């Protein structure tokens, strides 16, 4: 089904309003999810909406949080999200980071007691709009086994870096530190298709292409898949995200991170509060004039796009380029949503007395 951006935005806002969010928070939360769908990251857009509602039903998400700074220096802060939507908590934190960067050149914020914050790119791009370099990362519920292990210890733990360009779109490196994001497994499950080898292992540690293997005790693999292909590097990147997001802030880390799915209960022995994020903003003009940086980043992009390729029909893809192209297309032609997601959304809408999503 193809849905216009405005219709999907209206529907999503109404769902958030129906669970008690303020108008401001409903609009912001919907904006985060919509950007994901617009940029072609279907695993983190409205497909996640019912998950937030179910967590709210279990009283694990606070629709009216008192988001506050609990520790602060001129360039750093720790924020408590009061169990609010990460879709709201993280933008609040990035605003604080940018305010500090405006005054001191950079701002770094660690967040605890939050929930899933959507795509990391949304928050990093907030800084780009102010001619800053944006950083965003978050830990997540444990689905990933460290190198040589078959025990789930880490989340997909994405990290994002966003850089403002001139004539080109921003350069955005937004990636999971696992071999694949869990949302891609969900897409494969809905489509009834296998996943590539190297994404997942079964409970005994054997490679499998079954997208349902997680449900049977399996685990995702770190970026790199195995030791010979650099999984220790993916493990190291994921550990960095976990430590900055949670050990630093006072959130839960490693196997103690609460699950995103509502049918699983959080660990009975938490070591912190909620899940954690880490956000940052740096003023470009703290290093060189903005226009000079943008001119040279444009030159960087131009040169990389002109690099020779193995096959004539291939091209070097700049980080963030496919998402930018998807956004241009979907703003004009609408957002495709698979039937399974539409069915799930409309079932929740009926329960909440919200008008159904229609093409």
C-alpha positions as CSV (number, residue, x, y, z in Angstrom):
1,X,0.0,0.0,0.0
2,X,1.2,3.5,-0.9
3,X,0.4,6.2,1.7
4,X,1.1,9.9,1.3
5,X,3.5,11.6,3.8
6,X,0.8,13.8,5.1
7,X,-1.7,11.0,5.7
8,X,0.9,8.8,7.4
9,X,2.1,11.7,9.6
10,X,-1.5,12.5,10.6
11,X,-2.2,8.9,11.5
12,X,1.0,8.6,13.5
13,X,0.4,11.8,15.4
14,X,-3.1,10.7,16.3
15,X,-1.8,7.4,17.7
16,X,0.7,9.2,19.9
17,X,-2.0,11.6,21.1
18,X,-4.3,8.7,21.9
19,X,-1.8,7.3,24.4
20,X,-1.5,10.7,26.2
21,X,1.4,12.4,24.5
22,X,1.2,16.2,24.3
23,X,0.7,17.7,20.9
24,X,4.3,18.9,20.8
25,X,5.6,15.4,21.7
26,X,3.2,13.6,19.3
27,X,4.3,15.8,16.4
28,X,8.0,15.3,17.2
29,X,7.7,11.5,17.7
30,X,5.8,11.2,14.4
31,X,8.4,13.3,12.7
32,X,11.2,11.0,13.8
33,X,9.4,7.9,12.5
34,X,8.3,9.6,9.3
35,X,11.9,10.6,8.4
36,X,12.9,6.9,8.7
37,X,10.1,5.8,6.3
38,X,10.9,8.7,3.9
39,X,14.6,7.8,3.8
40,X,13.8,4.2,3.0
41,X,14.7,2.8,6.5
42,X,11.4,0.9,6.7
43,X,12.5,-1.2,9.7
44,X,12.6,1.9,12.0
45,X,9.6,3.9,10.8
46,X,5.9,3.4,11.4
47,X,6.5,-0.4,11.5
48,X,7.8,0.3,15.1
49,X,4.8,2.4,16.1
50,X,2.8,-0.5,17.5
51,X,5.8,-1.5,19.6
52,X,5.8,1.8,21.4
53,X,2.1,1.5,22.0
54,X,2.5,-2.0,23.5
55,X,5.3,-0.8,25.8
56,X,3.1,2.1,26.9
57,X,0.3,-0.5,27.7
58,X,2.8,-2.4,29.8
59,X,3.6,0.9,31.6
60,X,7.2,0.8,30.4
61,X,6.9,4.1,28.4
62,X,5.8,7.3,30.1
63,X,3.8,9.4,27.7
64,X,4.3,12.6,29.8
65,X,7.9,12.5,30.9
66,X,9.7,15.1,32.9
67,X,13.0,15.1,30.9
68,X,15.7,16.8,32.9
69,X,19.4,17.4,33.2
70,X,20.8,15.6,36.3
71,X,24.5,16.4,35.9
72,X,26.2,19.1,33.9
73,X,29.4,20.9,33.0
74,X,29.8,23.7,30.4
75,X,30.3,21.2,27.6
76,X,28.7,18.0,28.9
77,X,25.5,16.8,30.6
78,X,23.7,13.7,31.7
79,X,19.9,13.6,31.0
80,X,17.3,11.5,32.6
81,X,14.5,10.7,30.2
82,X,11.9,9.7,32.8
83,X,11.1,6.6,30.8
84,X,9.8,8.8,27.9
85,X,9.7,8.0,24.3
86,X,13.3,8.0,23.0
87,X,11.8,9.7,19.9
88,X,11.2,12.7,22.2
89,X,14.1,12.3,24.8
90,X,16.9,12.2,22.2
91,X,15.9,15.4,20.3
92,X,15.7,17.2,23.7
93,X,19.2,16.0,24.4
94,X,20.5,17.1,21.0
95,X,19.0,20.6,21.6
96,X,21.1,20.7,24.8
97,X,24.2,19.5,22.9
98,X,23.7,22.2,20.2
99,X,23.2,24.9,22.8
100,X,26.5,24.0,24.5
101,X,28.2,23.8,21.1
102,X,27.0,27.3,20.2
103,X,28.6,28.7,23.3
104,X,31.7,26.4,23.8
105,X,32.3,24.8,20.4
106,X,31.0,21.3,21.3
107,X,28.4,19.6,23.4
108,X,28.3,16.0,24.6
109,X,25.2,14.4,26.2
110,X,24.8,11.0,27.8
111,X,21.2,9.9,28.4
112,X,19.6,7.3,30.7
113,X,16.1,6.1,31.5
114,X,15.0,6.4,27.9
115,X,13.5,4.1,25.2
116,X,14.1,3.2,21.5
117,X,14.9,6.5,19.7
118,X,14.2,5.7,16.1
119,X,16.9,6.2,13.5
120,X,20.2,7.7,14.8
121,X,20.3,9.8,11.7
122,X,17.4,12.0,12.7
123,X,19.2,13.3,15.8
124,X,22.6,13.7,14.1
125,X,21.0,15.7,11.3
126,X,19.6,18.2,13.8
127,X,23.2,19.4,14.3
128,X,23.9,19.5,10.5
129,X,21.1,22.0,10.2
130,X,23.1,24.3,12.4
131,X,26.4,23.8,10.5
132,X,27.6,21.4,13.1
133,X,28.9,17.8,12.9
134,X,26.3,15.6,14.6
135,X,26.9,12.4,16.6
136,X,24.2,10.0,17.8
137,X,24.4,6.5,19.2
138,X,22.3,4.2,21.4
139,X,22.5,0.9,23.1
140,X,19.6,-1.6,22.6
141,X,18.2,-4.9,23.9
142,X,20.7,-7.8,23.8
143,X,20.5,-9.7,20.5
144,X,24.1,-9.8,19.5
145,X,26.7,-12.3,20.6
146,X,30.3,-11.1,21.1
147,X,33.0,-12.8,19.0
148,X,33.4,-16.5,20.0
149,X,30.2,-16.4,22.0
150,X,26.7,-17.8,21.5
151,X,25.2,-15.6,24.3
152,X,23.3,-12.5,23.6
153,X,25.2,-9.7,25.3
154,X,24.9,-6.5,23.2
155,X,22.3,-4.7,21.1
156,X,22.6,-3.8,17.5
157,X,24.0,-0.5,19.0
158,X,23.9,1.9,16.0
159,X,26.2,4.9,15.7
160,X,25.8,7.8,13.4
161,X,28.0,10.7,12.2
162,X,26.6,13.5,10.1
163,X,28.6,16.2,8.2
164,X,27.2,19.3,6.5
165,X,28.1,19.6,2.8
166,X,27.6,22.4,0.3
167,X,26.1,21.5,-3.0
168,X,25.7,17.9,-2.0
169,X,23.4,16.4,0.7
170,X,25.0,15.8,4.1
171,X,27.3,12.9,4.4
172,X,25.7,10.5,6.9
173,X,27.3,7.4,8.3
174,X,24.4,5.7,10.1
175,X,24.9,2.0,10.8
176,X,24.3,-0.8,13.2
177,X,27.4,-2.3,14.8
178,X,26.0,-5.8,14.2
179,X,26.1,-7.6,10.9
180,X,22.5,-6.5,10.3
181,X,19.9,-4.6,12.2
182,X,17.1,-6.6,13.8
183,X,14.6,-4.6,11.8
184,X,16.0,-6.3,8.6
185,X,15.2,-9.7,10.1
186,X,11.7,-8.5,10.7
187,X,11.4,-7.4,7.1
188,X,12.6,-10.9,6.0
189,X,10.2,-12.6,8.3
190,X,7.3,-10.7,6.9
191,X,8.4,-11.4,3.3
192,X,9.0,-15.1,4.2
193,X,12.6,-14.9,2.8
194,X,15.9,-16.2,4.2
195,X,18.6,-13.7,5.3
196,X,22.2,-13.7,4.0
197,X,24.7,-16.0,5.7
198,X,26.8,-14.2,8.3
199,X,23.9,-12.2,9.8
200,X,22.8,-14.7,12.4
201,X,23.7,-17.9,14.3
202,X,21.5,-20.5,15.9
203,X,21.6,-21.3,19.7
204,X,24.6,-23.6,19.2
205,X,26.6,-21.0,17.3
206,X,26.1,-22.4,13.8
207,X,25.4,-20.0,10.9
208,X,21.9,-20.0,9.6
209,X,19.8,-18.1,7.1
210,X,16.5,-18.6,9.0
211,X,15.2,-15.1,10.0
212,X,13.3,-16.7,12.8
213,X,16.4,-18.1,14.5
214,X,16.4,-15.4,17.2
215,X,13.1,-16.7,18.4
216,X,14.7,-20.1,18.9
217,X,17.6,-18.9,21.0
218,X,19.9,-17.7,18.3
219,X,21.8,-14.4,18.1
220,X,22.8,-11.8,15.7
221,X,26.5,-11.5,14.8
222,X,28.7,-8.5,15.2
223,X,29.7,-6.5,12.2
224,X,32.2,-8.7,10.4
225,X,30.3,-11.9,11.2
226,X,33.3,-13.9,12.3
227,X,36.9,-13.4,13.6
228,X,38.5,-14.0,10.3
229,X,36.3,-11.3,8.7
230,X,36.8,-8.8,11.5
231,X,33.9,-9.5,14.0
232,X,36.2,-8.4,16.8
233,X,36.1,-4.9,15.3
234,X,32.3,-4.9,15.2
235,X,32.3,-6.1,18.8
236,X,34.6,-3.3,19.7
237,X,32.4,-0.7,18.0
238,X,29.3,-2.1,19.8
239,X,31.1,-2.0,23.1
240,X,32.0,1.6,22.6
241,X,28.4,2.5,22.0
242,X,27.3,0.5,25.0
243,X,29.8,2.2,27.3
244,X,29.2,5.7,26.1
245,X,25.5,5.3,26.1
246,X,24.9,3.5,29.3
247,X,28.0,2.9,31.6
248,X,28.6,6.7,31.3
249,X,25.0,7.8,31.9
250,X,23.6,5.3,34.4
251,X,21.4,3.4,31.9
252,X,21.3,-0.4,31.7
253,X,24.1,-2.0,29.6
254,X,25.0,-5.3,28.0
255,X,22.5,-8.1,28.9
256,X,20.6,-5.9,31.3
257,X,19.2,-3.6,28.6
258,X,15.3,-4.0,28.6
259,X,13.8,-5.6,25.5
260,X,11.9,-3.5,23.0
261,X,9.2,-6.1,22.6
262,X,6.5,-5.9,25.2
263,X,6.0,-9.6,25.6
264,X,9.4,-10.0,27.2
265,X,9.9,-8.6,30.7
266,X,13.0,-6.5,31.6
267,X,15.7,-8.2,33.6
268,X,14.8,-8.6,37.3
269,X,18.2,-7.3,38.4
270,X,18.8,-4.0,36.4
271,X,22.1,-2.2,36.8
272,X,20.7,1.1,35.6
273,X,17.7,3.0,34.3
274,X,16.1,2.3,31.0
275,X,18.2,2.3,27.8
276,X,20.9,4.9,27.1
277,X,22.0,7.2,24.3
278,X,25.0,9.3,23.6
279,X,24.7,12.5,21.4
280,X,27.1,15.2,20.4
281,X,27.5,18.3,18.3
282,X,30.6,20.1,17.2
283,X,30.7,23.5,15.4
284,X,32.5,23.3,12.1
285,X,33.8,26.8,12.5
286,X,35.5,25.7,15.7
287,X,38.1,24.1,13.3
288,X,37.9,26.2,10.0
289,X,35.4,28.5,8.3
290,X,32.2,26.7,7.4
291,X,32.3,27.5,3.7
292,X,35.8,26.2,3.4
293,X,34.8,22.9,5.1
294,X,31.8,22.5,2.9
295,X,33.7,23.3,-0.3
296,X,36.3,20.7,0.6
297,X,33.7,18.1,1.6
298,X,32.0,18.7,-1.8
299,X,35.4,18.1,-3.4
300,X,35.7,14.9,-1.3
301,X,32.3,13.7,-2.5
302,X,33.0,14.6,-6.1
303,X,36.3,12.7,-6.1
304,X,34.9,9.6,-4.5
305,X,31.9,9.5,-6.8
306,X,34.3,9.6,-9.8
307,X,36.4,6.7,-8.5
308,X,36.9,3.9,-11.0
309,X,34.8,0.8,-10.2
310,X,35.1,-2.9,-10.8
311,X,32.2,-3.0,-13.2
312,X,31.1,-0.1,-15.5
313,X,27.5,-0.3,-14.3
314,X,28.5,0.2,-10.6
315,X,29.2,3.4,-8.8
316,X,30.7,4.4,-5.5
317,X,27.9,5.2,-3.1
318,X,28.5,8.1,-0.7
319,X,27.2,7.4,2.8
320,X,23.7,8.7,3.1
321,X,23.2,8.9,-0.7
322,X,20.6,6.1,-1.1
323,X,18.6,7.5,1.8
324,X,18.6,11.0,0.3
325,X,17.4,9.6,-3.0
326,X,14.7,7.6,-1.3
327,X,13.5,10.7,0.5
328,X,13.2,12.7,-2.7
329,X,11.2,9.9,-4.3
330,X,8.9,9.2,-1.4
331,X,8.0,12.8,-0.6
332,X,6.8,13.0,-4.2
333,X,5.3,9.6,-4.8
334,X,4.3,8.4,-1.3
335,X,5.6,5.8,1.2
336,X,5.1,2.1,0.6
337,X,4.0,0.1,3.6
338,X,3.7,-3.7,3.5
339,X,0.3,-5.3,4.2
340,X,1.5,-6.9,7.5
341,X,2.4,-3.6,8.9
342,X,-0.8,-1.9,7.8
343,X,-2.8,-4.7,9.4
344,X,-0.8,-4.3,12.7
345,X,-1.2,-0.5,12.6
346,X,-5.0,-0.7,12.0
347,X,-5.5,-3.2,14.8
348,X,-3.9,-0.9,17.2
349,X,-5.7,2.1,15.8
350,X,-9.0,0.3,16.3
351,X,-8.1,-0.4,19.9
352,X,-7.2,3.2,20.5
353,X,-10.2,4.6,18.7
354,X,-8.1,6.2,16.0
355,X,-9.1,6.4,12.3
356,X,-7.5,3.6,10.3
357,X,-4.7,4.0,7.9
358,X,-6.1,4.1,4.4
359,X,-4.4,4.4,0.9
